[in-house]
Amino acid sequence: MYVQYIECKITLNAYLKELVASPVRSLADVIAFNNKHQKLEKIKEYGQDRFLAAEATNGFGKTEKRALLNLARWTRNGLVKLVTEKKLDAVVSPYASLSRVLAIGGAPGLIVPAGYENNGEPAGICFGGLRGSEPKLIEIAYAFEQATKIRKPPSFKGFKF
């Protein structure tokens, strides 16, 4: 998880620095903005623990670099090998269980409604693929949604805006 925080800080800072017009230019600015606008940003409900953890990082050391090399190896020997050898357009899993595997290798994934739990909460299906397969994943997910017609508009009963 620590590597994720380092990457978050580095990539978010690079992205924000390049924005043409933005009140925030770094992760530290985002945290300060959230603190200044706590009610608007719903800090009590959601917090910003992950942003704070990311901001506390100091970049990549030997341990983090070794972890990244392991993640890259797992991706090559797992997802990439499976999709390539089996000539798959996508891999599929219930819920979001596949999303962590995809995230390890920076692979795209898409979750769409696939049904509902006994308590009425939506349950999803995750479509994932290799880098660059986003158009195919969107096509597959859209076809699934059209074929199943599972999605229901959300109910905002009791929800306060």
Salt bridges, closest charged atoms under 4 A:
GLU139 OE2 - LYS136 NZ 3.53
